Amino acid sequence: MDSQSSATEVVTIDVHAAKDLINSGCRYLDVRTVEEFKKGHPDVENILNIPYLFITPEGRVKNPEFLEQVQSACSKEDHLIVGCQSGVRSLAATSVLVSAGFKDVKDIGGGYLAWVQNGLAATKPKEEL
């Protein structure tokens, strides 16, 4: 029996493919911290911010309710594009979601940094007056 176990296989796409998928209705899941998200994020419709890790005085700590929070905001049938700052957290988060039975989850290689470097639209906070 040929057991091609693609259940935990993560698909990584580049920012241009991600932008096209988001424009065609996929949901963008930003797994950075709320603070990072507020400093700037892809300027796309249907964006959701659920941190995969928290930055604490002791270092980075996995959000114990990450999966639960995603499951309450999204269905396992949703088409999700997962991004973070540079691609490390989104890869881990995507793996968790795929393992949990989400059917169509893709990771953005290079994350928000690659998004900005490729000149794609981003929202940045307005400077405080």
C-alpha positions in Angstrom: 0.0 0.0 0.0 1.4 3.4 -1.0 0.9 5.6 2.0 1.5 9.1 0.8 0.9 10.8 4.1 0.4 14.4 3.0 -1.7 15.2 6.1 1.1 17.2 7.7 2.7 18.4 4.5 2.9 22.2 4.5 2.6 24.0 1.2 4.7 27.2 1.1 3.9 29.8 -1.6 5.5 33.1 -2.5 4.0 36.5 -1.7 2.7 37.0 -5.3 0.9 33.7 -5.3 -0.5 34.6 -1.8 -1.7 38.0 -3.0 -3.5 36.4 -6.0 -5.2 33.8 -3.7 -6.2 36.4 -1.2 -7.7 38.6 -4.0 -9.6 35.5 -5.1 -11.2 35.0 -1.7 -8.7 33.2 0.5 -8.5 34.5 4.1 -5.2 35.9 5.4 -4.2 34.7 8.8 -1.4 36.9 10.3 0.1 34.9 13.2 2.4 37.7 14.5 1.9 39.4 17.8 -0.7 42.1 18.1 2.1 44.6 18.5 3.8 43.5 15.3 0.5 43.5 13.4 -0.2 47.1 14.5 3.1 48.2 13.2 2.1 47.1 9.7 0.5 44.3 7.8 -0.5 43.3 4.3 -3.3 45.6 3.1 -5.8 43.0 2.1 -9.4 42.2 2.6 -10.5 39.5 5.1 -7.4 39.6 7.3 -7.3 38.0 10.7 -4.6 38.4 13.5 -4.2 35.5 15.8 -0.8 35.3 17.4 1.0 31.9 17.3 3.6 33.0 19.8 3.6 35.6 22.5 6.8 37.6 23.4 7.2 37.5 27.1 10.0 38.6 29.5 11.0 34.9 29.5 11.2 34.7 25.7 8.8 33.5 23.1 5.9 31.4 24.3 3.4 29.5 22.2 -0.1 30.8 22.4 -1.9 27.9 24.2 -5.2 28.9 22.6 -4.0 29.4 19.1 -5.8 26.4 17.5 -9.0 27.1 19.5 -9.0 30.8 18.4 -8.5 29.9 14.8 -11.2 27.2 15.0 -13.7 29.7 16.5 -12.9 32.3 13.7 -12.5 30.0 10.7 -14.0 26.8 9.4 -11.8 23.8 8.4 -13.1 24.3 4.9 -11.9 27.9 4.7 -9.0 28.7 2.4 -6.3 30.2 4.6 -3.0 31.9 3.8 -0.8 32.1 6.9 1.8 34.7 7.3 4.2 36.1 9.9 7.2 38.4 9.9 9.8 36.2 8.1 8.1 32.8 7.5 9.2 30.8 10.6 6.1 31.1 12.8 3.7 30.8 9.8 5.4 27.5 8.8 4.9 26.1 12.4 1.3 27.5 12.6 0.4 26.1 9.2 1.7 22.7 10.2 -0.5 22.9 13.4 -3.6 23.8 11.3 -3.0 21.1 8.7 -2.5 18.5 11.5 -5.8 19.7 13.0 -7.7 18.9 9.8 -7.8 22.3 8.1 -8.2 21.4 4.4 -6.6 24.3 2.5 -3.9 26.2 4.4 -0.8 27.6 2.8 2.2 29.3 4.3 3.7 32.5 2.9 7.5 32.0 2.4 9.4 35.1 3.7 6.4 36.5 5.5 5.6 40.2 5.9 9.2 41.1 5.2 9.0 39.5 1.7 5.6 41.1 1.2 7.0 44.6 1.7 10.3 43.9 -0.2 8.2 42.9 -3.2 6.4 46.2 -3.1 3.0 44.8 -2.2 0.5 47.0 -0.4 0.8 47.2 3.4 -0.9 49.3 6.0 1.3 51.1 8.5 -0.1 53.0 11.5 -0.4 56.7 11.0 2.2 58.6 12.9 1.0 60.0 16.2 0.6 63.7 16.2 
